[in-house]
Every structure is written in structure tokens, then in C-alpha cells.
Amino acid sequence: MLEDVKKNAELKMQKSLESLKNDLAKVRTGRAHVGLLDHVMVEYYGSMVAVNQVANVNLGDSRTINVQPYEKNMIAKVEKAIRDSDLGLNPATNGDLIRVPMPMLTEERRRDLTKIVRTEGEGAKVAIRNVRRDANDALKKLVKDKAISEDDERRAQDEVQKATDKAVAEVDKMLQVKETDLMAV
């Protein structure tokens, strides 16, 4: 029982870290990467799907993403979806290929993106702390039900705290890397 609580808490903390990693990948730096368009949705025969499901998305060079829809009638829809996304991109169609150049980031935009990154990181830390709280509540319930001793509860809480500290340190490290990446010209 005790091990289940600890394993479950560590698993949820790992999921929070993975979620943060995915969220940080969406925050663009000055370089192009295909993961940038993963959350851009386009209408495809009445349902909303990701751009990478209706088009081939790859890098043209370090500052350009090439998007080639599988069907000709999707070119205008994909271009509009990219333009209307919150990424601030301006795609250009060249025949059946859509080129998405990455504009240079201004100093002000870099600072805004850094604030967004810090907010994402703080959300991840809150999620990790909530997992710790839930694990500690589960441990207290086990003590109340007399399934474990108070000494076992104290040791388990210490282990959960160590896992929490480790996960929060990982979040800080990820944020530091992303901020450095954003502020590099």
C-alpha cells in the first residue's frame, strides 16, 4: 500500500514534467521546429484535426517550416489556420507548398515569451505540489485506517517530499534552459 502511494505520486510528477516539456516546446524561439505547428488545428471534412495529419510538415532551413498538404483543396485552409493561430506567423503559398518563415524575435517579444515560460513553470510546480498533497492525504488515511504506523507514514512523507524536491528542481532546470534559449539572439 505504501509503495503504491509513493509510485503513484512519482508517476504523476513525471506526467507533470512531460506536460511542461510539451508546453515549453510550443513556445517558439528564433529557430524553426516542426513541433511548433502541432497544436494548430484545421477543419478537415467537418472535423478539426492537427495540421500534421493533413499535411507533410518539415524544415526548409533553420528559419523556415515547409508545409505540404496531402490534398490540393486543403492549401488555403491550412494557410488560414496557421495565420489565425496565436503564433504570430505569416505563411506564404508557393504552388502546392506553404512556407512559414520565422520572424526575428524583438527584445520585447523575448521578454513576453520568458514571462509565459515562467508562468508555465509555476503551473507545473503547483501541479507537482498538488500531487504531494494528495499523496500525504492518502498516507494520513492509511494511518487513520491503521494500515500503517505513524513512523511508516513519516518515512513515506519524507520520500514523497524528496521526489517533490527533485521534480521541482527539474522544472527549474527546464525553465533555465528555455529562458537561455529565448534570450539568445
Residue frames as qw, qx, qy, qz and C-alpha x, y, z in Angstrom:
[[0.000, 0.883, 0.470, 0.000, 0.00, 0.00, 0.00],
 [0.324, -0.800, 0.096, 0.496, 2.73, 2.38, 0.99],
 [0.416, -0.179, 0.597, 0.662, 4.71, 1.66, -2.16],
 [0.270, 0.606, 0.675, 0.324, 1.60, 2.20, -4.30],
 [0.078, -0.946, -0.239, 0.206, 1.11, 5.69, -2.89],
 [0.346, -0.663, 0.349, 0.565, 4.76, 6.62, -3.50],
 [0.410, 0.074, 0.714, 0.562, 4.87, 5.11, -7.01],
 [0.195, 0.766, 0.594, 0.151, 1.60, 6.80, -7.95],
 [0.146, -0.924, -0.048, 0.351, 2.90, 10.19, -6.73],
 [0.375, -0.462, 0.524, 0.610, 6.18, 9.81, -8.65],
 [0.379, 0.348, 0.743, 0.428, 4.29, 8.77, -11.79],
 [0.103, 0.896, 0.433, -0.001, 2.01, 11.82, -11.60],
 [0.255, -0.817, 0.183, 0.483, 5.02, 14.09, -11.04],
 [0.422, -0.131, 0.669, 0.597, 6.67, 12.62, -14.17],
 [0.279, 0.638, 0.663, 0.277, 3.47, 13.31, -16.14],
 [0.069, -0.948, -0.168, 0.259, 3.54, 16.92, -14.93],
 [0.351, -0.580, 0.450, 0.582, 7.16, 17.22, -16.13],
 [0.394, 0.207, 0.747, 0.494, 6.24, 15.71, -19.53],
 [0.152, 0.842, 0.517, 0.038, 3.34, 18.13, -19.84],
 [0.182, -0.879, 0.096, 0.430, 5.64, 21.06, -19.07],
 [0.428, -0.273, 0.625, 0.593, 8.16, 19.81, -21.63],
 [0.320, 0.504, 0.710, 0.373, 5.41, 19.70, -24.28],
 [0.005, 0.938, 0.322, -0.129, 4.15, 23.17, -23.31],
 [0.305, -0.736, 0.288, 0.531, 7.67, 24.63, -23.47],
 [0.466, 0.039, 0.685, 0.559, 8.20, 23.11, -26.91],
 [0.248, 0.752, 0.577, 0.201, 5.25, 25.15, -28.16],
 [0.131, -0.934, 0.001, 0.332, 6.84, 28.42, -27.04],
 [0.778, 0.536, 0.070, 0.321, 8.86, 29.42, -30.03],
 [0.476, -0.590, 0.190, 0.624, 12.40, 30.67, -30.05],
 [0.228, 0.709, -0.302, -0.596, 14.03, 32.30, -33.06],
 [0.015, -0.262, 0.898, 0.352, 14.60, 28.91, -34.69],
 [0.731, 0.056, -0.264, -0.627, 12.04, 26.91, -36.61],
 [0.106, -0.141, 0.978, -0.108, 10.97, 23.46, -35.48],
 [0.357, -0.201, -0.728, -0.551, 8.12, 21.30, -36.75],
 [0.278, -0.399, -0.807, 0.334, 6.63, 20.81, -33.27],
 [0.038, 0.168, 0.147, -0.974, 5.59, 24.45, -33.38],
 [0.465, 0.008, -0.372, -0.804, 2.59, 23.62, -35.59],
 [0.188, -0.094, -0.974, 0.086, 1.46, 20.54, -33.62],
 [0.072, 0.459, 0.707, -0.533, -1.38, 22.32, -31.85],
 [0.279, 0.296, -0.216, -0.888, -2.61, 24.26, -34.92],
 [0.455, 0.311, 0.822, -0.142, -5.98, 22.79, -35.87],
 [0.215, 0.212, -0.464, -0.833, -7.54, 22.88, -39.33],
 [0.729, 0.222, 0.367, -0.534, -11.04, 21.88, -40.49],
 [0.085, 0.271, -0.878, -0.386, -10.91, 18.65, -42.50],
 [0.400, -0.228, -0.772, -0.439, -14.25, 17.40, -43.82],
 [0.554, -0.617, -0.305, -0.469, -16.22, 18.75, -40.88],
 [0.790, -0.560, -0.166, 0.185, -13.86, 17.84, -38.03],
 [0.013, -0.932, 0.348, -0.097, -10.92, 19.68, -36.51],
 [0.955, -0.056, -0.014, 0.290, -7.57, 17.90, -36.90],
 [0.438, -0.700, 0.258, 0.501, -3.93, 18.88, -36.37],
 [0.406, 0.785, -0.310, -0.351, -2.05, 20.30, -39.35],
 [0.073, -0.502, 0.849, 0.148, 0.45, 17.43, -39.27],
 [0.542, 0.170, 0.811, -0.141, -2.41, 14.99, -40.01],
 [0.594, 0.712, 0.347, -0.136, -3.43, 16.67, -43.26],
 [0.414, 0.875, -0.245, 0.062, -0.01, 17.84, -44.45],
 [0.853, 0.028, -0.183, 0.489, 3.65, 16.92, -44.54],
 [0.201, -0.972, 0.089, -0.088, 5.46, 19.30, -42.16],
 [0.855, -0.078, -0.026, 0.513, 9.26, 19.61, -42.34],
 [0.277, -0.785, 0.082, 0.548, 12.06, 22.17, -42.07],
 [0.627, 0.761, 0.039, 0.161, 13.13, 24.09, -45.15],
 [0.482, 0.443, -0.417, 0.631, 16.05, 25.65, -43.29],
 [0.348, -0.181, -0.657, 0.643, 16.70, 26.86, -39.74],
 [0.128, 0.239, 0.260, -0.927, 14.21, 29.73, -40.11],
 [0.539, 0.146, -0.325, -0.763, 11.54, 28.22, -42.38],
 [0.497, 0.077, 0.834, -0.227, 8.94, 25.47, -41.96],
 [0.313, 0.127, -0.638, -0.692, 7.59, 23.88, -45.14],
 [0.526, 0.190, 0.687, -0.464, 4.02, 22.55, -45.07],
 [0.261, 0.163, -0.703, -0.642, 2.79, 20.47, -47.99],
 [0.681, 0.064, 0.401, -0.609, -0.90, 19.44, -47.71],
 [0.405, -0.005, 0.897, 0.178, -1.76, 15.97, -48.98],
 [0.337, 0.640, 0.674, 0.154, -4.77, 17.36, -50.88],
 [0.267, 0.295, 0.209, 0.893, -4.77, 20.49, -53.06],
 [0.284, -0.707, -0.398, -0.511, -8.10, 21.75, -51.67],
 [0.656, -0.632, -0.315, 0.266, -6.53, 21.94, -48.17],
 [0.536, 0.223, -0.070, 0.811, -3.84, 24.51, -49.09],
 [0.118, -0.592, -0.071, -0.794, -5.98, 27.58, -48.35],
 [0.717, -0.611, -0.232, -0.243, -7.46, 26.06, -45.16],
 [0.820, -0.229, -0.206, 0.483, -4.05, 25.10, -43.76],
 [0.361, 0.338, -0.039, 0.868, -2.60, 28.51, -44.60],
 [0.351, -0.648, -0.141, -0.661, -5.55, 30.26, -42.91],
 [0.817, -0.514, -0.261, 0.015, -5.27, 28.02, -39.82],
 [0.703, -0.054, -0.173, 0.688, -1.55, 28.86, -39.44],
 [0.121, 0.454, 0.045, 0.881, -2.19, 32.58, -39.96],
 [0.514, -0.621, -0.189, -0.561, -5.09, 32.60, -37.44],
 [0.786, -0.298, -0.451, 0.301, -3.13, 30.68, -34.79],
 [0.363, -0.931, -0.014, 0.032, -1.71, 32.57, -31.80],
 [0.820, -0.168, 0.156, 0.524, 1.86, 32.01, -33.03],
 [0.019, 0.874, -0.100, -0.475, 2.16, 35.27, -34.95],
 [0.480, -0.147, 0.684, 0.529, 3.27, 33.55, -38.17],
 [0.476, 0.641, -0.030, -0.601, 2.65, 34.73, -41.73],
 [0.662, 0.017, 0.701, 0.264, 2.66, 31.76, -44.14],
 [0.335, 0.596, -0.322, -0.655, 3.16, 32.20, -47.89],
 [0.846, 0.234, 0.474, -0.069, 1.88, 29.78, -50.53],
 [0.098, 0.603, -0.615, -0.499, 4.15, 28.81, -53.39],
 [0.492, 0.128, -0.768, -0.389, 2.25, 26.42, -55.68],
 [0.794, -0.358, -0.432, -0.236, 1.34, 23.42, -53.53],
 [0.640, -0.098, -0.486, 0.587, 3.88, 24.26, -50.81],
 [0.285, -0.918, -0.144, -0.236, 3.24, 26.59, -47.87],
 [0.564, 0.238, -0.402, 0.681, 6.36, 28.27, -46.50],
 [0.472, -0.843, -0.249, -0.072, 6.21, 29.54, -42.92],
 [0.465, 0.479, -0.356, 0.654, 9.13, 31.90, -42.22],
 [0.564, -0.602, -0.440, 0.354, 10.02, 32.50, -38.59],
 [0.109, 0.902, -0.018, 0.418, 10.23, 36.24, -37.91],
 [0.422, 0.259, -0.534, 0.686, 13.08, 37.54, -35.78],
 [0.465, -0.693, -0.534, 0.137, 12.08, 37.98, -32.16],
 [0.054, 0.773, -0.134, 0.618, 12.26, 41.50, -30.79],
 [0.208, 0.209, -0.700, 0.651, 13.64, 42.11, -27.30],
 [0.490, -0.133, 0.274, -0.816, 10.16, 42.95, -26.04],
 [0.858, 0.040, -0.315, -0.404, 8.71, 39.72, -27.50],
 [0.584, 0.208, -0.725, 0.300, 11.53, 37.70, -25.93],
 [0.089, -0.179, 0.607, -0.769, 10.68, 39.16, -22.52],
 [0.708, -0.037, 0.033, -0.705, 6.97, 38.36, -23.04],
 [0.832, 0.128, -0.521, -0.142, 7.83, 34.78, -24.00],
 [0.327, 0.237, -0.743, 0.534, 10.05, 34.50, -20.92],
 [0.410, -0.143, 0.417, -0.798, 7.09, 35.55, -18.75],
 [0.841, 0.060, -0.223, -0.489, 4.93, 32.92, -20.46],
 [0.669, 0.222, -0.689, 0.171, 7.60, 30.27, -19.83],
 [0.036, 0.216, -0.681, 0.699, 7.82, 31.23, -16.14],
 [0.640, -0.069, 0.168, -0.747, 4.02, 31.03, -15.84],
 [0.851, 0.129, -0.452, -0.235, 4.04, 27.55, -17.40],
 [0.467, 0.247, -0.734, 0.427, 6.78, 26.52, -14.96],
 [0.256, -0.191, 0.525, -0.789, 4.85, 27.86, -11.99],
 [0.803, -0.001, -0.091, -0.590, 1.79, 25.89, -13.12],
 [0.769, 0.181, -0.611, 0.045, 3.90, 22.72, -13.28],
 [0.182, 0.245, -0.705, 0.641, 5.25, 23.36, -9.77],
 [0.542, -0.131, 0.290, -0.778, 1.71, 23.82, -8.45],
 [0.869, 0.081, -0.335, -0.356, 0.67, 20.54, -10.10],
 [0.590, 0.227, -0.706, 0.319, 3.63, 18.75, -8.51],
 [0.089, -0.210, 0.603, -0.765, 2.81, 20.19, -5.08],
 [0.732, -0.066, 0.026, -0.678, -0.81, 19.09, -5.50],
 [0.816, 0.127, -0.560, -0.061, 0.42, 15.56, -6.18],
 [0.297, 0.228, -0.710, 0.596, 2.48, 15.75, -2.96],
 [0.416, -0.160, 0.358, -0.820, -0.57, 16.94, -1.01],
 [0.846, 0.016, -0.231, -0.480, -2.72, 14.11, -2.41],
 [0.690, 0.181, -0.672, 0.200, -0.03, 11.53, -1.54],
 [0.066, 0.210, -0.643, 0.734, 0.27, 12.88, 2.01],
 [0.629, -0.109, 0.142, -0.756, -3.53, 12.79, 2.39],
 [0.859, 0.080, -0.451, -0.229, -3.53, 9.17, 1.22],
 [0.475, 0.212, -0.719, 0.461, -0.82, 8.36, 3.77],
 [0.246, -0.196, 0.477, -0.821, -2.79, 10.03, 6.57],
 [0.796, -0.040, -0.122, -0.591, -5.82, 8.00, 5.59],
 [0.757, 0.141, -0.633, 0.072, -3.76, 4.80, 5.80],
 [0.173, 0.193, -0.681, 0.685, -2.65, 5.75, 9.32],
 [0.510, -0.123, 0.227, -0.821, -6.24, 6.56, 10.30],
 [0.880, 0.043, -0.275, -0.384, -7.37, 3.15, 8.98],
 [0.630, -0.557, 0.537, -0.062, -4.49, 1.63, 10.98],
 [0.917, 0.395, -0.013, 0.050, -2.99, 0.07, 7.83],
 [0.638, 0.404, -0.309, 0.577, 0.44, 1.61, 8.54],
 [0.537, -0.568, -0.356, 0.512, 2.20, 3.03, 11.59],
 [0.024, 0.988, 0.060, -0.142, 2.91, 6.72, 12.12],
 [0.443, -0.585, 0.500, 0.461, 6.63, 6.05, 11.73],
 [0.519, 0.237, 0.695, 0.438, 5.99, 4.49, 8.30],
 [0.232, 0.889, 0.390, 0.062, 3.87, 7.50, 7.40],
 [0.216, -0.898, 0.187, 0.335, 6.67, 9.92, 8.40],
 [0.487, -0.301, 0.646, 0.505, 9.25, 8.00, 6.32],
 [0.437, 0.504, 0.671, 0.324, 6.90, 7.82, 3.35],
 [0.092, 0.967, 0.217, -0.101, 6.17, 11.56, 3.61],
 [0.333, -0.721, 0.396, 0.461, 9.91, 12.25, 3.61],
 [0.485, 0.018, 0.727, 0.486, 10.32, 10.15, 0.46],
 [0.302, 0.769, 0.540, 0.161, 7.40, 11.94, -1.22],
 [0.107, -0.952, 0.022, 0.287, 8.99, 15.28, -0.26],
 [0.434, -0.446, 0.573, 0.534, 12.32, 14.19, -1.78],
 [0.433, 0.372, 0.716, 0.402, 10.53, 13.22, -5.00],
 [0.118, 0.928, 0.351, -0.043, 8.76, 16.61, -4.96],
 [0.266, -0.820, 0.257, 0.436, 12.04, 18.48, -4.46],
 [0.480, -0.137, 0.688, 0.526, 13.63, 16.52, -7.30],
 [0.348, 0.623, 0.643, 0.279, 10.70, 17.27, -9.66],
 [0.015, -0.971, -0.155, 0.179, 10.70, 20.99, -8.76],
 [0.376, -0.617, 0.451, 0.524, 14.47, 21.13, -9.39],
 [0.463, 0.193, 0.729, 0.466, 13.86, 19.50, -12.79],
 [0.204, 0.865, 0.454, 0.065, 11.23, 22.17, -13.58],
 [0.195, -0.902, 0.126, 0.364, 13.71, 24.93, -12.62],
 [0.465, -0.312, 0.625, 0.544, 16.35, 23.36, -14.85],
 [0.403, 0.496, 0.685, 0.349, 13.94, 23.12, -17.80],
 [0.058, 0.956, 0.271, -0.091, 12.91, 26.78, -17.31],
 [0.343, -0.734, 0.326, 0.487, 16.54, 27.91, -17.14],
 [0.469, -0.004, 0.700, 0.539, 17.35, 26.13, -20.42],
 [0.282, 0.700, 0.609, 0.245, 14.28, 27.57, -22.16],
 [0.092, -0.960, -0.107, 0.243, 14.92, 31.13, -20.91],
 [0.405, -0.530, 0.481, 0.568, 18.53, 30.95, -22.04],
 [0.423, 0.267, 0.731, 0.464, 17.34, 29.69, -25.42],
 [0.156, 0.862, 0.478, 0.055, 14.80, 32.53, -25.69],
 [0.165, -0.936, 0.049, 0.307, 17.20, 35.30, -24.77],
 [0.556, -0.233, 0.528, 0.599, 19.94, 34.11, -27.14],
 [0.371, 0.705, -0.060, -0.602, 19.98, 36.38, -30.20]]
